[in-house]
Amino acid sequence: MEDKMSFLDICGGRLALQRRYYSPSCREFCLSSPRLSLRLLTAVTCTVWLAAYGLFTLCENSMILSAAIFVTLLGLLGYLHFVKIDQETLLIIDSLGIQMTSSYASGKESTTFIEMGKVKDVIINEAIYMDPVEPHGISQVVPVFQSAKPRLDCLIEVYRSCQEILAYQKATSTSP
């Protein structure tokens, strides 16, 4: 079973949450961010190139224009390959573990896997940044959806499903 929901991120941008139910013990959540805005890309490129053209008219050095084109292209490629994440996926399988995948705009993927034996609980860690707080009894916290930064309503949807899977795992492991 699959369903899609629309949410907002912390800045008010649109996010799409796609939930896939494979079984009572396996679910996948895909949180997609909007694609790179062509309007924004054009505005940044024009600003850099106009600034370079202004420097060119003052200095009459054609290397400035070449450098502006080179820097713009390198900056765009670096942004697409290392910064812009289009989709973040959380796959939970109660007998194996949790897999988190980030898909970048360039096609690169980064995957992290946590064995279920190492998972103590799934929590929502919403906080106001004032003083550092050390949670007691937690050895390591692994945040999900770091790039999309969804609001609390989206996190609650994911949290409830994760808790259902953890409860299902506990129920099946304790039954004879």
Disulfide bonds with the S-S distance in Angstrom:
none
